[in-house]
Amino acid sequence: APLGTWAGNLLGWQIAFAAVGGIALLTALLIRFYVPVQPVDTLASPVRELSALLKQRVLVTLALACIGCGGMFAIFSYVMPTLTQQAGMSEALGPLVLVIFGLGSIAGNLIGGRMADKNLMRAIPTILLWCGVVQGLFYFAANNVWTGLLFVGLVGTSMALAPSLQARLQSALALAGRARAWSVRDWHSVAW
């Protein structure tokens, strides 16, 4: 995102969209040529796949994903206006904000994956508690540029929830007998 912002400011916003389109096309071509073809599941159908949504374990996991990630994305959506208007941060620091959030997200994803591997059912409530505390404290931290930037990174660590919920969803779908497992990311996109 910081590179896209920089390129958009320098060359116009269209260049960022063209670059994303080019990367998507390259990705599709690489997948076509390097990913082996999978046999077709003759029993698969949209009704069969969607029937997993009738299972309580699946619904609870998807609800946790929406609630857990909703706070993070609410803060991320308004982080620039919050820090520029409330803390007086210069808009020139916008790319730095994105880098800090990205680094926090990477750290959170790595730590969350390790926590899920150790004890999945303990990791989910622990990470949800962490998310609630960090996101709640962002309100107070956003009054100062430096504490605001620190908490932008800490809010990014909310991504620790993704590996745990992904593993839980895979488990719930396997128990529901679904042929294809959906991802938390897919349903998060649908929810928003």
ABEGO torsion letter per residue (X at the ends): XAAAAAAAAAAEAAAAAAAAAAAAAAAAAAAAAABBBBBBBAABBAAAAAAAAABAAAAAAAAAAAAAAAAAAAAAAAAAAAAAAAAGBBAAAAAAAAAAAAAAAAAAAAAAAAAAAABAAAAAAAAAAAAAAAAAAAAAAAABAAAAAAAAAAAAAAAAAAAAAAAAAAAAAAAAGBABBBBAAAAAAAAX
